[in-house]
Amino acid sequence: MNMQNTSPEFGLIIVGDEILSGKRQDKHLPKVIELLSLRGLGLAYADYVGDDPHRLTQTLHRAFNQPGVVFCCGGIGATPDDHTRQSAAAALGRELVLHPEAEQLIRERTRDVALEQGLPYEPLREDNLHRLNMGRFPAGAEIIPNPYNKIPGFTCRGPAGTVHFVPGFPVMAWPMIEGVLSSFYADLARPGERTEKSVIVMGSMEATLTPLMEAIEAEFAGIKVFSLPSVDHPEYGRHIELGVKGPHLTVEAAFKQLVAGLHKFGAKLGPELVR
């Protein structure tokens, strides 16, 4: 896949009523941030969507029709509350078809399970035939190997964006996402190239510092200035963590100018932080 050395925006969609109801806590967001960060990449946005086919279709339609790469976790099984495969097909205007390689892998998995249980493998048994639905993907999809149990995920490319679909189970999803990053986006990896540096600013107001923040972003290409206010920190009390993030070499220069600007304001500074 040729990205011409330009990093696309990465997004994340997490599917499931159980996340929105609080029955389960999402673990995908911090892990995907970690996997991207290890490669010098960042996450541009994350969407949480329940098991509502219409809303999920709308969310996926948007992902397919804007430039970027999205990982979608959850809802690709074959139970009545799994709608992700069907919603992906609807968002793309394509039919769901049984992917031949996915069929082979699912049959291998059901045969393996039968052998593990000491039972005969019955490919035409109703439950085994039903499992093949997990291999019905939008026409033109590519499979994503699942090293945990062979049941694959899939990739679909839309008019502008690409979405990689993996299960909701972290034990399956995370190695699959890592595999996608290594297979499709290895040329984008710049480990250690991006960083962020910040300083604790005691007692200042964000509005007072906004002109300085805007000036730093305007002068340094690729730099984002961030401001994280706190009113009740046990050590620093009311303060702002003010910093810059972006390419390593540019961060150093931008941060130096940021600190110089803070001194001009007469700001009281605490410790510096590097991530």
N, C-alpha and C positions, 0 to 999 in steps of 0.2 A: 504494500500500500504506500503510495508516494504522497507524503504530506509536504514535500519540498522544504523540509527542515522547519516548517512553521507548525508550532504546537496548536492543535485544535482545543476548543473548550471541552472539558470533561464534565459530564453531569451524572447524577445518580437518581434513579427512581426506585423507591421501596414500596412494595405492594403488600397490603394485608390489613384487614379489619383489626386483627389482634394487636397490631402496633398502635393504631389510632385509639383503640379502647383501653390501652394500657395493660392488657393481659400479658404482653411480651414487650421487652425493651429492645429497641433497635441496636444492633451491634455493627451493622454494615457501614454506617456513616464514618465512624472513626477508623475502621479498618481500610476502607477505600481511600480515605485521606492519607493514611500511612503508606499504602501501596503506591500511590501516586507520588507522595513526597520522596520516597526512596529513589525515585527516578527523576527527581527535579521537576515534577509536574504538580499541578494543583487542581482542585475541584472548584468548578465555577458555580454550581448550584445543586440542590437536592430537592426532590419532590416526594412527599408521602401521599399515597393514594390507597383508599380502601378497596374492598372487593366489589366495586360497582362498575360493571362493564362499560357503561356510557362515559363515566368520568375517566376511566382508565384509557379508553379509546381516544378521548380528547387529549389526554396527557401524552400518549404515544404519538398521536398525529403531530403534535407540536414538536416532539423530539425528532421525528423523521423529516420535518420540514424546516428545520433550522440547522445551520452548520454546526458540527460537533460530534462528539462521541459520548454515548450514554450507556451506563450499566444499569440494567433493570433486574432487581432481585425479588423473586417470589411469584407465586401464582401460575407456574408452568406445569403443574401436575395435571391429574385427570379426574379430580373430584369435583362435585358440583360448585364449589366455591372458588375454583381455579378458572380465571377468565383471561389470563395474560396472553396466551397463544391466540385465542379468538379475537381479542381486542387488537393485537398487533396486526392480524390479517385484515380486520375492518379498517384500521388506520391507514393501511397501505392499499386497500381496495383489491386484495388478492384472496385466492382460495386457500384454505388449509389443506395440505396434502401430506401424506405419509412419506417422510424422507427415507429413502432406501437404506442409507447407512445408519440412521437412527433406529430403523426397524431391526436391523441386524444386531445392533448393540443391545436393544431392549430384549430381544429374544435370547441373546447370550446371557443377559442378567437373569432372566426368569429361569433359564436352564441351570445356571450356577446356583440359584437359590434352591431349586428342587434337589440338586445333588447334595448341597449342604444339609438339607433336611432328610436325606435318604429316601426321597420320593421319586417316582418316575416323572420325567418331563412330559407335560401334555400341552403342546403348543396350541391346540384348538380349544382348550378349556376356556370358559367364558372370562374368567378373571385375567388370564394371560392375554387374551385378545383385547380386553379392555385396556391393559397396560400399554398397548401399541398407540393409544391416543396420545401418550406423552411424546410420541415422535411425529405428531402432526403439526407441522409448522407452516407459516405462510410460504407460498410458492417462491422458490429462489433462495430460501434460507440456507445458510451454512451451519454445520454443527459445531458446538463447542464441547470438546471432550471433558468427561467427568471422571477424574481419577478415583473418586470414592466408590461409586457403584455402577459406572458405565452409562447411566441414563443421561443423555447429553442435553446441554442447553443449545441455544442457536443464536445466530447473528442475522440481522436483516439490515439492508441498506436502503434508505429512503431517498427521496428526491434531493435532500441536502445532508441529512444526518444519518449516522449509523448507530444502531442499538444492539447491544449484546445482552441476551437474556440468560439468566442463571437462576437456580433454585433459591428459595428463601433460607435454606439451612446453611449456616456459616461454614460447616465442615465441608460442604460441597462448593458453595459459592466462592469462597476466598481463593482456593487454588485454581478455580476456573477463571476468575478475574485475573489472577496473576499470570496464568497461561496466555490469556488474550493480550495482556500488556506486553509479554515477552515475545509473542508471535507476530502481532500486528503493529506494535508501536515501539519496538526496541530502538528504532532509529531516532525516536524523540527523547530517549532517556538522557538526562544530563545530571547524574548524581552529584550532589554537592554544589551544583552551579547556582541554584537559587537558595536564598536564605532570607532571614528577617532579623532586624536589630531594632531594639526599642529602649526607651528610658522611662523611668518613673518620674512624673512631673507632679510635684506636690501643690495642691490647692488651687490650680489654675482652672479656668473655665474653657470649655471647648470652643465657644464662640470667639474668644480672644485669640486662640491659636489657629483658627481656620485660615486666615490669610497666609500664614507661614506654611501650612499644610498644602494649600493650593499652589503656592509658589514652588515648592519642592517637586510636586507632581508635574508641573508645567516645564520645569527645567530638566528633569531627568527622565528620559524615555524608558518605559518599561517598569517604572517604580510606582508602587501604590503606597500611600500613606495611610496608616490606620490609627484609630484613637479608641481606647477602651477605658471609659470612665468607671470609677468605683467610688461609692460614698461611705462604705463601712468596712474597709479592709482592716483586719486586726493589727497589722503592723504599720501601714502607711496612712491609714485613715482615708480622708477624701483625697483622691488623686486621679491622674490620667496616665495610663500606659500609652505613650506616643511613640510610634515607630514607622519604619519603612520596610518594604519587602519587595523582592525582585532578584535580578541577576546579581551574583555575589559581588563583583567588582563595582557595579553601580551602586549597590546598597552601601558600601563603605563610604563612597563620596557623598551620597545623599544624606546618610546619617550624620556625617561630619558637619554638613551644612545645616541640618536640622538642629543639632545641638548648639551650633553657633547662633542660630536664630533664637533659640530658647534663652541663651545667655543675654541677648539683646533685650528680651522681654523682662529680664531680671527674674526668670523662673527659678524656683528652688528644685534642684534635681536630686533624684535618688539613684538607685543602682541601675546599671545598664544590663539588658537581657539580650542574648543571642540564641536563635533557634534555627 
